[in-house]
Amino acid sequence: MKDGWRLPAVQELEAVYLAAVSRSESVVCGPNICFAPPLFKLSGSWFWSSTPAGVEKDDSRGLFWGVLMVNGARTKALGEFAYASRVLCVRPLAARSLPFVTLPSFGAQKLTIDASHSAVVFSWSHLGFTNPVARLEKIEGTLVLDTEDMSKSSVSVTMPLSGLRTANESLDNRLKTDEFLDAPRYPNVTFRSTRVETPAKDELKISGELSIHGITRPITFNARINRIGVNPISKLTTVGFDADVVLRRSDFAVSKYVPAMTDELFVHITLGADLQEDH
């Protein structure tokens, strides 16, 4: 398409939705309200992606994923019946005139995650009425950063469920029972990266293994480096980045009340890590 615009992958549509939820951004989309940046003027609420979703049962017709921007639900439909359907096109970051981060040049350095300036925030749709938000606040781990060869970088994170907060103590306690996450048996959420790629100058694609509720699944985060430099307060070299991903509760056997509570969890991560002086 002209100027690099193209049909997005389903993960990119979900990232647009998640970013809007995290910033409380919404727009009118036909008769509904959609979560999307206010620069969009939408006439509908469901949008196609370029991601195939297999074939229809007992048929050879191809299905493609789409996203309902009202609640972020991923659904599929026949690609050949696209009449009156809508698309949100995307283009590479370099074409969007966003400022790039200037990365200092250094080999592999080990940094410690700063829990006081990091958070994992996730949301879901509750009966279609609201989109509650929860946080994992006690984040532990290390980051190995190599700006000369980002493929040598890695991240290892542990998030104790004791740090799960929803601003409602009763709900906090309920989510930690065996009805949902079963924290006594599975007290931590962990992530270990297996591959780091750099699709654009200050973007990262971080693949690895995520463990929740005793189940480990491969997952890929789309991340953006915010800044690398000396923190003027701590005087330590600090790296900060944000990342987005959509998870499915059912992938980790935490599917109670689906679909009244959506299967999808829309996750936003902001992470800071410091280079310790003794390194």
Helices and strands as residue ranges (DSSP letters): G 2-4, H 10-22, E 27-29, E 32-34, E 46-55, E 62-68, E 73-78, E 86-87, G 93-96, E 109-113, G 115-117, E 119-123, E 133-136, E 140-145, G 150-152, E 154-160, G 161-163, E 164-165, H 169-175, E 188-200, E 203-212, E 215-230, E 237-248, G 249-252, E 264-275
